[in-house]
Amino acid sequence: MNKTTNKDNLIKWEAIIRNCRGSDMGVRAWCHENNIGERQFYYWERRIKRNSFDTPKKTESKKKAKFVELQVPIDSSINKSISTFRADMVIHVGNNVLEISNTVSENLLSMVLKVMSNVK
């Protein structure tokens, strides 16, 4: 069987399988109603699944990751908000310092204090 015929068959059977799976019928009933052998249906379904799993592996090995360095301006709004933060409360536990604002939730503060009390 040549590649063109095989490719044509894969395309044809993808459509058949999509129609069957998209119907409200079971495979056996759908195949019977559409004069398609059930064994033949499952054969082509396996072939299509195998083909779809094989294809990405071939292309993935050829792709190489590309990284791009992004420059962050020194005067960004993030840096401004960090540098202008003024703590409403400062807690010292051992060598650790926790700076907190008045907007922190009770639950978060409770969890953080619990963790900090276990830190040495």
N, C-alpha and C positions, 0 to 999 in steps of 0.2 A: 504494500500500500504506500503510495507516495505521500509527501508531506502536504501537498495541496488538498488531496482527498481527506487526509486525516484532519487537517485544520477545518475543512468544510464540515466534516462529521461532528467535530467538537462544537462548532458554532450551532449546527442544527440541533444537536442533543442538549446543549445548554438551554436553548429556547424550549424544547420539549420538557425538560426537567423543571424549568422555571414555571411553565404553565401548570404542570402537575402539582408542584409544591405550593403554588399560589391558589390552587382550587380548594374547595371545602371537602374534597373526596380523599379517601385513602389511596395509596399507590396502586394497590391491586384493582380497585374499582375503576380508577382513572385509566389505567393501562387497558383494562378490558373494554371500557367504553371507547377508547381511542385506537383500538386494535394494535396495541404495542405489547410485546412480550415483557412480562415483569422482570425476567432474568436479564433481558437485554437492557431494560431501563436501569437496573442496579449496576450492570456492567459499565454503562456509559457514565453513570453518576460517579462511580469510583474513578474512572479515567479522568473525568473533568476535575474532581477534587485533587487527584494526584498531580495533574498538570498545573493546577493553580498553586499548589504547594511547591512544585519544582521551579516554577518561573521566578518567584521572588529571590530564591537562593542564588540563581545565576546572576541576577542584576545586583544584588546586595554586595557580592564579593567585588564587583567592579567599582562601586561607589566608595569614595573616600570622604571622611569627615572634614569639614572646613570650619575653622574657627576664625572669628573676627574680633579683634580687640576694640572695645568701645571706650571712648574717652569720656570721663565724667568731669564736667566743669567744676573747678574748685569752689566757685561761688554759687553752687546749686541750691535750690530751695531746701533740699534735704539737709545739707550741711548747715544751713542757717537755722533750721528748726532744732537740730541737735545742739548747736552751740549756744542757742538762746534759751534752752531748757533751764528752768530754775525749780529746784526741788522744794516742795512744801514741807517735806519731812526727810530727814537723813537718819538711817538706822545703821548702827555699827554692831556686827556680830563677829567677834574674833577679828580676823584680818579682813573681813568682807564688809563692804559698804553698799547699802541699798538706798538709792534716792527715789523718792516717791512723790507723785503729784496728788492733789486732792481728788482727782477724778478716778483714781484706781478703785476697782470694785472690792467689796469686802471679801468675796470668794478668792479673788486673785491674791490679795494681800495675805489672807490666811494661808493659802497654799505656799506662797513664796516664803513667808516666815517659818512655816513648818520645815521646808527644805533647808532654809538657812540655818535653822537650829541644829540640823544634823551635819552641817558642813564644819569641818575642823580647819 
